[in-house]
Amino acid sequence: MHRIFVTPFAAVYPLYLAKVERKGRTKTELDAVVTWLTGFDDDAIAAQVATGATFAEFFEAADLNPAVSMITGVVCGVRVEDIDDPLMRRIRYLDKLVDELAKGTSLEKVLRS
């Protein structure tokens, strides 16, 4: 079991936020990305952060977007579509979307619209 699985989402969410804000993006845009991927609305995201849900619990409660298969590319030197562990793949999907947002990709493209 990888240690990220038991890491609280609340510990990583502020890091995602800091990353996108450094690049001129907003919390609203980050939340739109999380909502698109997981189906959580703003209140549900806040609840996940407040309860200290681990990444495993976070993604267990999520209703993944059917278009996640459109998320491809490399995160941390590994192609997300080649990751065998379903939970790790979901975590890397989120990482990939946050990376794209931080790199200045339009929100419409990040959300595969």
MDAnalysis code that builds the backbone (N, CA, C; Angstrom):
import MDAnalysis as mda
import numpy as np

u = mda.Universe.empty(339, n_residues=113, atom_resindex=np.repeat(np.arange(113), 3), trajectory=True)
u.add_TopologyAttr("name", ["N", "CA", "C"] * 113)
u.add_TopologyAttr("resid", np.arange(1, 114))
u.add_TopologyAttr("resname", ["MET", "HIS", "ARG", "ILE", "PHE", "VAL", "THR", "PRO", "PHE", "ALA", "ALA", "VAL", "TYR", "PRO", "LEU", "TYR", "LEU", "ALA", "LYS", "VAL", "GLU", "ARG", "LYS", "GLY", "ARG", "THR", "LYS", "THR", "GLU", "LEU", "ASP", "ALA", "VAL", "VAL", "THR", "TRP", "LEU", "THR", "GLY", "PHE", "ASP", "ASP", "ASP", "ALA", "ILE", "ALA", "ALA", "GLN", "VAL", "ALA", "THR", "GLY", "ALA", "THR", "PHE", "ALA", "GLU", "PHE", "PHE", "GLU", "ALA", "ALA", "ASP", "LEU", "ASN", "PRO", "ALA", "VAL", "SER", "MET", "ILE", "THR", "GLY", "VAL", "VAL", "CYS", "GLY", "VAL", "ARG", "VAL", "GLU", "ASP", "ILE", "ASP", "ASP", "PRO", "LEU", "MET", "ARG", "ARG", "ILE", "ARG", "TYR", "LEU", "ASP", "LYS", "LEU", "VAL", "ASP", "GLU", "LEU", "ALA", "LYS", "GLY", "THR", "SER", "LEU", "GLU", "LYS", "VAL", "LEU", "ARG", "SER"])
u.atoms.positions = np.array([
    [0.847, -1.176, 0.000],
    [0.000, 0.000, 0.000],
    [0.892, 1.239, 0.000],
    [0.640, 2.113, -0.920],
    [1.418, 3.346, -1.035],
    [0.957, 4.336, 0.039],
    [1.866, 5.113, 0.563],
    [1.520, 6.028, 1.651],
    [0.576, 7.141, 1.220],
    [0.511, 7.466, -0.073],
    [-0.416, 8.505, -0.519],
    [-1.862, 8.070, -0.309],
    [-2.119, 6.755, -0.298],
    [-3.475, 6.251, -0.122],
    [-4.048, 6.632, 1.239],
    [-3.184, 6.720, 2.257],
    [-3.648, 7.046, 3.606],
    [-3.364, 8.504, 3.975],
    [-2.841, 9.259, 3.037],
    [-2.605, 10.679, 3.263],
    [-3.942, 11.409, 3.189],
    [-4.213, 12.280, 4.141],
    [-5.475, 13.027, 4.071],
    [-5.506, 13.952, 2.855],
    [-6.643, 13.974, 2.185],
    [-6.832, 14.888, 1.063],
    [-6.614, 16.324, 1.540],
    [-6.991, 16.601, 2.784],
    [-6.836, 17.940, 3.352],
    [-5.373, 18.365, 3.438],
    [-4.455, 17.428, 3.475],
    [-3.030, 17.763, 3.535],
    [-2.488, 18.151, 2.162],
    [-3.119, 17.656, 1.099],
    [-2.622, 17.891, -0.254],
    [-3.391, 19.005, -0.957],
    [-4.657, 19.167, -0.631],
    [-5.481, 20.192, -1.283],
    [-4.850, 21.588, -1.192],
    [-4.339, 22.016, -0.029],
    [-3.698, 23.338, 0.019],
    [-2.458, 23.428, -0.877],
    [-1.776, 22.317, -1.084],
    [-0.620, 22.305, -1.979],
    [-1.063, 22.468, -3.433],
    [-2.149, 21.800, -3.796],
    [-2.728, 21.989, -5.132],
    [-3.110, 23.466, -5.320],
    [-3.779, 24.013, -4.299],
    [-4.229, 25.401, -4.378],
    [-3.056, 26.361, -4.516],
    [-2.026, 26.157, -3.720],
    [-0.841, 27.023, -3.798],
    [-0.193, 26.924, -5.175],
    [-0.152, 25.732, -5.726],
    [0.462, 25.530, -7.037],
    [-0.282, 26.302, -8.125],
    [-1.602, 26.189, -8.139],
    [-2.354, 26.873, -9.189],
    [-2.375, 28.380, -8.973],
    [-2.423, 28.823, -7.717],
    [-2.427, 30.265, -7.445],
    [-1.097, 30.907, -7.817],
    [0.007, 30.191, -7.611],
    [1.320, 30.716, -8.033],
    [1.355, 30.985, -9.524],
    [0.567, 30.241, -10.258],
    [0.538, 30.373, -11.712],
    [-0.613, 31.254, -12.196],
    [-1.238, 31.977, -11.261],
    [-2.278, 32.925, -11.641],
    [-3.667, 32.339, -11.797],
    [-3.869, 31.117, -11.343],
    [-5.190, 30.497, -11.415],
    [-5.886, 30.676, -10.071],
    [-7.152, 30.288, -9.978],
    [-7.946, 30.558, -8.783],
    [-8.436, 29.273, -8.113],
    [-8.895, 29.440, -6.880],
    [-9.497, 28.337, -6.135],
    [-10.748, 27.845, -6.863],
    [-11.492, 28.773, -7.434],
    [-12.700, 28.405, -8.175],
    [-12.362, 27.471, -9.331],
    [-11.274, 27.768, -10.040],
    [-10.856, 26.906, -11.146],
    [-10.394, 25.540, -10.638],
    [-9.653, 25.535, -9.529],
    [-9.226, 24.259, -8.942],
    [-10.440, 23.438, -8.537],
    [-11.393, 24.072, -7.874],
    [-12.600, 23.355, -7.457],
    [-13.398, 22.841, -8.655],
    [-13.389, 23.585, -9.759],
    [-14.065, 23.122, -10.967],
    [-13.414, 21.842, -11.489],
    [-12.100, 21.777, -11.406],
    [-11.370, 20.583, -11.835],
    [-11.710, 19.401, -10.931],
    [-11.695, 19.624, -9.617],
    [-12.017, 18.552, -8.668],
    [-13.465, 18.100, -8.866],
    [-14.362, 19.051, -9.075],
    [-15.771, 18.725, -9.310],
    [-15.943, 17.906, -10.580],
    [-15.281, 18.313, -11.647],
    [-15.392, 17.584, -12.911],
    [-14.936, 16.139, -12.743],
    [-13.812, 15.946, -12.054],
    [-13.259, 14.601, -11.899],
    [-14.083, 13.737, -10.954],
    [-14.503, 14.307, -9.819],
    [-15.088, 13.498, -8.748],
    [-16.599, 13.577, -8.612],
    [-17.201, 14.622, -9.171],
    [-18.632, 14.812, -8.984],
    [-18.973, 15.544, -7.703],
    [-17.974, 15.862, -6.874],
    [-18.221, 16.603, -5.638],
    [-18.514, 18.067, -5.955],
    [-19.521, 18.636, -5.278],
    [-19.734, 20.073, -5.399],
    [-18.846, 20.780, -4.376],
    [-18.906, 22.108, -4.322],
    [-18.040, 22.865, -3.423],
    [-18.214, 22.454, -1.965],
    [-19.468, 22.212, -1.558],
    [-19.720, 21.795, -0.169],
    [-19.130, 20.425, 0.119],
    [-19.227, 19.512, -0.837],
    [-18.675, 18.166, -0.651],
    [-17.149, 18.193, -0.599],
    [-16.542, 19.056, -1.406],
    [-15.080, 19.199, -1.353],
    [-14.674, 19.715, 0.018],
    [-15.378, 20.745, 0.486],
    [-15.086, 21.312, 1.812],
    [-15.283, 20.269, 2.908],
    [-16.303, 19.437, 2.770],
    [-16.552, 18.381, 3.762],
    [-15.433, 17.351, 3.758],
    [-14.946, 16.990, 2.577],
    [-13.835, 16.036, 2.484],
    [-12.593, 16.606, 3.160],
    [-12.358, 17.895, 2.963],
    [-11.213, 18.549, 3.599],
    [-11.421, 18.598, 5.110],
    [-12.621, 18.984, 5.540],
    [-12.908, 19.145, 6.975],
    [-12.852, 17.831, 7.746],
    [-13.283, 16.740, 7.116],
    [-13.313, 15.456, 7.826],
    [-11.965, 14.761, 7.845],
    [-11.032, 15.252, 7.043],
    [-9.721, 14.621, 7.010],
    [-9.713, 13.310, 6.261],
    [-10.609, 13.175, 5.281],
    [-10.693, 11.943, 4.495],
    [-9.361, 11.657, 3.806],
    [-8.955, 10.411, 3.835],
    [-7.744, 10.001, 3.122],
    [-8.041, 9.989, 1.626],
    [-6.995, 9.894, 0.813],
    [-7.225, 9.804, -0.625],
    [-8.064, 8.577, -0.953],
    [-7.843, 7.480, -0.241],
    [-8.636, 6.270, -0.487],
    [-10.114, 6.541, -0.206],
    [-10.412, 7.191, 0.910],
    [-11.799, 7.512, 1.260],
    [-12.377, 8.552, 0.299],
    [-11.561, 9.528, -0.066],
    [-11.980, 10.587, -0.978],
    [-12.447, 9.994, -2.302],
    [-11.631, 9.131, -2.898],
    [-11.992, 8.560, -4.194],
    [-13.032, 7.455, -4.078],
    [-13.144, 6.821, -2.908],
    [-14.193, 5.837, -2.704],
    [-15.564, 6.518, -2.737],
    [-15.635, 7.731, -2.198],
    [-16.895, 8.481, -2.162],
    [-17.179, 9.194, -3.482],
    [-16.184, 9.311, -4.338],
    [-16.330, 10.063, -5.588],
    [-17.089, 9.263, -6.642],
    [-17.740, 10.001, -7.517],
    [-18.400, 9.431, -8.689],
    [-17.624, 9.950, -9.892],
    [-16.623, 9.177, -10.333],
    [-15.722, 9.657, -11.376],
    [-16.451, 9.991, -12.666],
    [-15.984, 11.045, -13.300],
    [-16.504, 11.474, -14.584],
    [-16.268, 10.361, -15.611],
    [-17.265, 10.050, -16.426],
    [-17.085, 8.994, -17.427],
    [-16.004, 9.312, -18.463],
    [-15.612, 10.572, -18.576],
    [-14.616, 10.964, -19.574],
    [-13.184, 10.890, -19.054],
    [-12.952, 10.243, -17.903],
    [-11.590, 10.184, -17.359],
    [-10.623, 9.472, -18.295],
    [-11.127, 8.633, -19.151],
    [-10.231, 7.939, -20.080],
    [-9.580, 8.911, -21.066],
    [-10.117, 10.126, -21.160],
    [-9.532, 11.139, -22.031],
    [-8.293, 11.790, -21.400],
    [-8.074, 11.525, -20.108],
    [-6.916, 12.091, -19.421],
    [-5.720, 11.184, -19.722],
    [-4.774, 11.729, -20.460],
    [-3.576, 10.970, -20.814],
    [-2.366, 11.863, -20.594],
    [-1.229, 11.258, -20.550],
    [0.003, 12.015, -20.396],
    [0.838, 11.488, -19.254],
    [1.888, 12.237, -18.951],
    [2.864, 11.805, -17.964],
    [2.770, 12.654, -16.709],
    [2.765, 11.981, -15.564],
    [2.832, 12.631, -14.258],
    [3.884, 11.877, -13.456],
    [4.837, 12.594, -12.925],
    [5.914, 11.984, -12.140],
    [6.640, 10.897, -12.937],
    [6.774, 11.122, -14.233],
    [7.524, 10.200, -15.070],
    [6.784, 8.943, -15.478],
    [5.494, 8.866, -15.171],
    [4.708, 7.675, -15.491],
    [3.474, 8.099, -16.281],
    [3.171, 7.363, -17.332],
    [1.953, 7.651, -18.113],
    [0.740, 7.249, -17.281],
    [-0.200, 8.170, -17.090],
    [-1.354, 7.889, -16.238],
    [-2.191, 6.738, -16.776],
    [-2.268, 6.606, -18.080],
    [-3.088, 5.538, -18.653],
    [-2.454, 4.159, -18.476],
    [-1.179, 4.107, -18.078],
    [-0.486, 2.830, -17.880],
    [-0.434, 2.389, -16.420],
    [-0.985, 3.166, -15.518],
    [-0.955, 2.822, -14.087],
    [-1.973, 1.724, -13.829],
    [-1.511, 0.627, -13.228],
    [-2.369, -0.533, -12.999],
    [-3.297, -0.377, -11.808],
    [-2.810, 0.186, -10.710],
    [-3.620, 0.319, -9.502],
    [-4.705, 1.371, -9.728],
    [-5.974, 1.005, -9.593],
    [-7.063, 1.948, -9.868],
    [-7.036, 3.202, -8.996],
    [-6.719, 3.048, -7.715],
    [-6.674, 4.208, -6.836],
    [-5.521, 5.127, -7.203],
    [-4.366, 4.575, -7.467],
    [-3.223, 5.397, -7.861],
    [-3.518, 6.113, -9.179],
    [-4.193, 5.431, -10.099],
    [-4.535, 6.050, -11.376],
    [-5.455, 7.251, -11.137],
    [-6.431, 7.122, -10.234],
    [-7.337, 8.234, -9.930],
    [-6.587, 9.410, -9.321],
    [-5.673, 9.109, -8.427],
    [-4.874, 10.169, -7.803],
    [-4.046, 10.873, -8.870],
    [-3.454, 10.117, -9.765],
    [-2.635, 10.710, -10.827],
    [-3.488, 11.464, -11.846],
    [-4.736, 11.035, -12.048],
    [-5.641, 11.826, -12.892],
    [-5.785, 13.227, -12.301],
    [-6.018, 13.282, -10.993],
    [-6.158, 14.578, -10.334],
    [-4.872, 15.385, -10.453],
    [-3.746, 14.736, -10.219],
    [-2.453, 15.423, -10.357],
    [-2.284, 15.987, -11.761],
    [-2.636, 15.208, -12.767],
    [-2.483, 15.627, -14.159],
    [-3.360, 16.841, -14.462],
    [-4.597, 16.808, -13.993],
    [-5.498, 17.940, -14.229],
    [-4.995, 19.205, -13.539],
    [-4.500, 19.063, -12.313],
    [-3.960, 20.213, -11.585],
    [-2.723, 20.748, -12.309],
    [-1.871, 19.857, -12.784],
    [-0.688, 20.278, -13.548],
    [-1.082, 21.060, -14.799],
    [-2.061, 20.549, -15.527],
    [-2.513, 21.232, -16.735],
    [-3.063, 22.615, -16.416],
    [-3.847, 22.707, -15.346],
    [-4.399, 23.994, -14.929],
    [-3.277, 24.961, -14.583],
    [-2.295, 24.488, -13.832],
    [-1.178, 25.336, -13.410],
    [-0.313, 25.764, -14.593],
    [-0.263, 24.958, -15.633],
    [0.559, 25.299, -16.801],
    [-0.118, 26.301, -17.720],
    [-1.341, 26.690, -17.384],
    [-2.017, 27.713, -18.158],
    [-2.977, 27.193, -19.204],
    [-3.196, 25.895, -19.231],
    [-4.162, 25.326, -20.164],
    [-5.542, 25.880, -19.824],
    [-6.312, 26.206, -20.846],
    [-7.651, 26.759, -20.597],
    [-8.484, 25.736, -19.826],
    [-9.377, 26.254, -18.993],
    [-10.214, 25.388, -18.166],
    [-11.046, 24.442, -19.039],
    [-11.510, 24.919, -20.178],
    [-12.299, 24.078, -21.074],
    [-11.505, 22.872, -21.550],
    [-10.230, 23.076, -21.860],
    [-9.379, 21.962, -22.299],
    [-9.047, 21.031, -21.137],
    [-8.793, 21.596, -19.963],
    [-8.511, 20.765, -18.796],
    [-9.702, 19.863, -18.502],
    [-10.906, 20.415, -18.652],
    [-12.120, 19.657, -18.350],
    [-12.599, 18.823, -19.535],
    [-11.770, 18.736, -20.554],
    [-12.059, 17.892, -21.719],
    [-13.405, 18.244, -22.328],
    [-13.706, 19.541, -22.387],
    [-15.009, 19.990, -22.944],
    [-15.010, 19.908, -24.455],
])
